[in-house]
């Protein structure tokens, strides 16, 4: 973001700062089409009045500016009454005389004695290409630098830019910041991670009440981190980036992946209540619940395939990251459920027994 500095100094300082930022962007692999909103685009005339010459003819810079503006614009100079209606009166040069800015030198001004004075006699006219847009924010002039990338998402690219630009030295009075869209993305990302944390906490509380245990819910929830590994693999293979839609998929995934563990452990606990040993209950429970777990996972995965991979553009493609997140996480957690959950179940069951033994010893002592 650049503060307003009058004259040539501002333009030169701005150009130096922009060139440095553009060099940094162009040096990042995968970044292309670097552009700024100050790219030359609109033809404009810069008129520098030579005050000494103008004053000889009784002309001031203000008079010169108003005369040129009136000649080329359609600004009304007065109003007349025509059949009861007020009509603006506009005075300007003929269309042939204002066909282009190149004829400015030949336009005439009216001197103090009524004599016609060519504009070129009292001013220097330079035809240049001006910026395509001048943007201000909070009354400060800013310049936007944009670029395209098809290999990195906003989260990754934002961190790369912050790291690269942190060492950038701009002219005095200038500073930089990433755009408003990135700021909103960061805020939304933080809110999404907080929502995921709250969802995981609620899931734990629900399962703790269901299994009447503070440790066994961790057995089931151990599938969540491994589900996120599956998400990372799918995102890597499909070149998908982390955004607000994919974060929504992670929240949905947190509630889905625990279903397989709940189905398995509930059956294992029932088998142990019937008298089976822990080892036999885990083996029998895995065999009994393998088919329901696979059927439930496959129906969800196949149902999301059209959303995740069906459309490459349009509105449907917006939801593709969510579908890919759920598919990747659910696939990984389903296959790991039958391996990891029995292992963690045995581990936490041993810990639970040890804690109960310590408690009994402490109370008995």
C-alpha positions in Angstrom: 0.0 0.0 0.0 1.5 3.3 -1.0 0.8 6.8 0.5 0.1 9.8 -1.7 3.2 11.7 -2.6 2.9 14.5 -5.2 4.7 14.8 -8.4 7.5 12.8 -10.1 8.9 11.6 -6.8 5.8 9.5 -6.1 5.8 7.9 -9.5 9.5 7.0 -9.4 9.3 5.6 -5.9 6.2 3.7 -6.7 7.8 2.2 -9.8 10.8 1.1 -7.9 8.7 -0.6 -5.2 6.5 -2.3 -7.8 9.4 -3.6 -9.8 10.9 -5.2 -6.7 7.6 -6.9 -5.8 7.1 -8.1 -9.4 10.6 -9.5 -9.4 9.8 -11.5 -6.2 6.6 -12.8 -7.6 8.1 -13.8 -11.0 10.8 -15.6 -9.1 8.3 -18.0 -7.4 7.8 -21.3 -9.4 4.3 -21.7 -10.7 3.5 -17.9 -10.6 2.6 -16.3 -13.9 0.7 -13.3 -15.4 2.1 -10.8 -12.8 0.4 -7.5 -13.4 -0.5 -4.3 -11.6 -3.5 -1.9 -11.8 -1.1 0.9 -12.9 -0.3 -0.8 -16.2 -0.4 1.8 -19.0 -3.8 1.8 -20.7 -5.5 5.1 -21.0 -4.2 7.9 -23.2 -3.9 11.2 -21.4 -2.4 14.6 -21.9 -0.1 16.2 -19.4 0.0 20.0 -19.7 2.7 21.9 -18.0 2.0 25.6 -18.0 5.1 27.8 -18.4 4.0 30.5 -16.0 6.3 33.3 -17.3 5.0 33.0 -20.8 1.4 32.6 -19.7 1.5 35.7 -17.5 2.7 37.8 -20.4 -0.7 37.2 -22.0 -2.6 37.6 -18.8 -3.2 33.8 -18.5 -2.9 31.8 -15.3 -2.6 28.0 -14.9 -6.2 27.9 -13.6 -7.5 29.7 -16.7 -5.6 27.4 -19.0 -6.9 24.3 -17.2 -10.5 25.5 -17.3 -10.3 26.5 -21.0 -8.9 23.1 -22.0 -11.5 21.2 -19.8 -14.3 23.2 -21.3 -13.2 22.6 -24.8 -13.0 18.8 -24.4 -15.8 18.2 -21.9 -19.5 18.6 -21.9 -19.7 20.7 -18.8 -22.7 23.1 -18.8 -21.9 26.9 -18.6 -25.4 28.2 -18.1 -29.1 27.3 -18.2 -31.9 28.8 -20.4 -35.6 28.7 -20.2 -37.1 26.8 -23.2 -40.9 26.5 -23.1 -41.0 26.4 -19.4 -38.2 23.9 -19.0 -34.6 24.7 -18.0 -32.0 23.4 -20.5 -28.3 23.2 -20.0 -26.1 25.1 -22.4 -22.8 23.4 -23.2 -20.0 25.1 -25.0 -17.2 23.0 -26.5 -15.0 22.7 -29.6 -16.4 21.2 -32.8 -16.0 17.4 -32.9 -13.4 17.7 -35.7 -11.3 20.0 -33.5 -11.3 17.7 -30.5 -10.9 14.4 -32.4 -7.6 13.6 -30.7 -5.3 14.9 -27.9 -2.6 15.5 -30.5 -4.3 18.8 -31.6 -4.0 20.3 -28.1 -1.0 22.4 -29.2 -3.1 24.1 -31.8 -6.0 25.0 -29.7 -6.4 28.8 -28.9 -6.7 30.6 -25.6 -8.1 34.1 -25.2 -5.5 36.5 -24.0 -6.1 39.5 -21.7 -6.3 41.8 -24.8 -8.6 39.5 -26.6 -5.9 38.0 -28.9 -5.9 34.3 -29.7 -2.9 32.5 -28.1 -2.0 28.9 -29.1 -1.7 26.6 -26.2 1.7 25.4 -27.4 3.0 29.0 -26.9 2.4 29.0 -23.1 2.5 25.3 -22.2 4.3 22.0 -23.0 1.9 19.3 -23.9 2.9 15.6 -23.5 0.7 12.8 -24.7 1.3 9.7 -22.6 -0.3 6.5 -21.4 -1.7 6.9 -17.9 -2.6 4.2 -15.4 -5.7 2.1 -16.2 -7.1 2.8 -12.6 -6.2 4.8 -9.5 -7.4 3.1 -6.3 -7.7 4.6 -2.9 -8.4 3.0 0.5 -9.0 5.1 3.5 -8.0 8.2 1.5 -4.6 6.6 0.7 -3.6 5.7 -2.7 -2.8 2.0 -3.2 -1.5 -0.1 -6.0 -2.6 -3.7 -6.4 -0.3 -6.4 -7.8 -2.0 -9.6 -9.0 -0.8 -12.9 -10.3 -2.1 -16.4 -11.2 -1.0 -19.8 -10.0 -2.4 -23.2 -10.8 -0.2 -25.2 -8.5 -0.6 -23.6 -5.1 -3.6 -22.5 -3.1 -4.1 -19.3 -1.3 -3.0 -20.8 2.0 0.4 -22.0 0.7 1.0 -19.1 -1.6 0.2 -16.6 1.1 2.8 -18.1 3.4 5.4 -18.1 0.6 4.7 -14.4 -0.2 4.9 -13.4 3.5 8.2 -15.1 3.8 9.6 -13.6 0.6 8.3 -10.1 1.1 9.4 -9.9 4.8 12.9 -9.1 3.5 11.7 -6.5 1.0 13.0 -3.0 1.5 10.7 -0.4 0.0 11.3 3.4 -0.4 10.6 5.5 2.7 6.9 6.0 3.3 5.8 2.8 1.5 4.6 -0.5 2.8 3.0 -3.7 1.6 0.3 -6.1 2.7 -1.5 -9.1 1.2 -5.0 -8.4 -0.2 -8.3 -8.3 1.6 -9.3 -11.7 0.2 -6.3 -13.4 1.8 -7.1 -11.7 5.2 -10.7 -13.0 5.0 -9.4 -16.4 4.1 -7.1 -16.5 7.1 -9.9 -15.4 9.4 -12.2 -18.1 8.0 -9.5 -20.7 8.3 -9.0 -20.0 12.0 -12.7 -20.1 12.6 -12.9 -23.5 10.7 -10.2 -25.0 12.8 -11.9 -23.8 15.9 -15.2 -25.4 14.7 -13.4 -28.7 14.1 -11.9 -28.6 17.6 -15.4 -28.0 19.1 -16.8 -30.8 17.0 -14.1 -33.2 18.2 -14.8 -32.2 21.8 -18.5 -32.8 21.4 -17.9 -36.2 19.8 -15.7 -37.1 22.7 -18.3 -36.1 25.3 -21.0 -38.1 23.4 -18.9 -41.2 23.2 -17.7 -40.9 26.8 -21.4 -41.0 28.0 -22.2 -43.8 25.5 -19.3 -46.1 26.6 -19.2 -44.9 30.2 -15.5 -44.5 29.9 -13.1 -41.6 29.7 -10.4 -43.6 27.8 -12.2 -45.7 25.2 -13.5 -42.6 23.3 -9.8 -41.9 22.5 -9.7 -45.4 20.9 -12.4 -44.4 18.4 -11.1 -40.8 17.9 -7.6 -42.2 17.0 -9.0 -42.7 13.5 -9.5 -38.9 13.0 -5.8 -38.0 12.6 -5.3 -40.9 10.2 -8.3 -39.8 8.3 -6.6 -36.4 7.8 -3.6 -38.2 6.4 -5.9 -39.8 3.8 -7.2 -36.3 3.0 -3.6 -35.0 2.5 -2.8 -37.9 0.1 -5.9 -37.3 -2.0 -5.3 -33.6 -2.1 -1.8 -34.2 -3.2 -2.7 -36.7 -5.9 -5.5 -34.4 -7.3 -3.7 -31.1 -6.9 -6.4 -29.8 -4.5 -5.7 -26.9 -2.2 -7.0 -26.2 1.3 -9.8 -23.7 1.2 -13.1 -22.9 3.0 -14.9 -25.7 1.1 -12.3 -28.4 1.9 -12.4 -27.2 5.6 -16.1 -27.9 5.6 -15.3 -31.4 4.3 -12.9 -31.9 7.3 -15.7 -30.9 9.7 -18.1 -33.4 8.1 -15.3 -36.0 8.1 -14.7 -35.6 11.8 -18.3 -36.8 12.5 -18.3 -39.6 9.9 -15.1 -41.5 10.6 -16.0 -42.3 14.2 -19.0 -44.3 13.0 -16.9 -47.3 12.1 -15.2 -47.3 15.4 -18.5 -47.0 17.3 -20.0 -49.9 15.4 -17.0 -52.1 16.1 -16.4 -51.2 19.8 -20.0 -51.5 20.7 -20.1 -55.0 19.4 -16.8 -55.9 21.1 -18.1 -54.6 24.4 -21.2 -56.7 24.0 -19.1 -59.8 23.3 -16.9 -59.2 26.3 -20.1 -58.9 28.4 -21.1 -62.3 27.2 -17.9 -63.8 28.6 -15.4 -63.7 25.7 -11.8 -62.6 26.4 -10.6 -59.3 25.1 -8.6 -60.9 22.3 -11.4 -63.2 21.1 -13.9 -60.4 21.3 -11.7 -58.2 19.1 -11.2 -60.9 16.5 -14.9 -62.0 16.5 -16.1 -58.4 16.5 -13.8 -57.5 13.5 -15.2 -60.4 11.5 -18.8 -59.7 12.4 -18.6 -56.0 11.7 -16.3 -56.0 8.6 -19.2 -56.2 6.1 -21.4 -53.5 7.7 -18.4 -51.1 8.0 -17.3 -51.6 4.4 -20.9 -51.2 3.1 -21.5 -48.0 5.0 -18.2 -46.6 3.9 -18.6 -47.6 0.2 -22.1 -46.1 -0.1 -20.8 -42.8 1.3 -17.7 -42.8 -0.9 -19.6 -43.7 -4.1 -22.3 -41.2 -3.4 -19.6 -38.4 -3.2 -17.7 -39.4 -6.4 -19.9 -37.3 -8.7 -19.4 -34.3 -6.5 -15.7 -34.8 -6.1 -14.8 -35.8 -9.7 -17.9 -35.2 -11.8 -17.4 -31.6 -12.8 -14.2 -29.7 -13.5 -15.9 -26.3 -13.9 -19.0 -24.4 -13.0 -20.9 -24.3 -9.7 -20.6 -28.1 -9.2 -16.8 -27.8 -9.1 -17.0 -25.5 -6.1 -17.9 -28.5 -3.9 -15.3 -30.8 -5.3 -12.7 -30.2 -2.4 -15.4 -31.1 0.2 -16.1 -34.4 -1.6 -12.4 -35.2 -2.0 -11.8 -34.5 1.6 -14.5 -36.9 2.8 -13.6 -39.6 0.3 -9.9 -39.5 1.1 -10.4 -39.4 4.9 -13.1 -42.1 5.0 -11.2 -44.4 2.7 -8.1 -44.2 4.9 -10.0 -44.5 8.2 -12.1 -47.5 7.0 -9.0 -49.6 6.2 -7.2 -48.5 9.3 -10.1 -49.0 11.6 -9.7 -52.8 11.6 -6.0 -52.5 12.4 -5.6 -49.5 14.6 -8.7 -49.5 16.7 -8.1 -53.1 18.1 -4.5 -52.0 18.9 -5.6 -48.8 20.7 -8.5 -50.6 22.4 -6.0 -53.0 23.9 -3.7 -50.2 24.9 -6.3 -48.1 26.6 -7.9 -51.1 28.2 -4.5 -51.9 29.8 -4.2 -48.3 30.9 -7.7 -48.4 32.4 -6.9 -51.6 34.3 -3.6 -50.1 35.6 -5.4 -46.9 36.7 -8.1 -48.9 38.5 -5.4 -50.9 40.3 -3.6 -47.8 41.4 -6.8 -46.3 42.6 -7.7 -49.4 44.6 -4.2 -49.6 46.1 -4.4 -45.9 47.1 -7.8 -46.2 48.6 -7.0 -49.5 50.3 -3.7 -48.0 51.6 
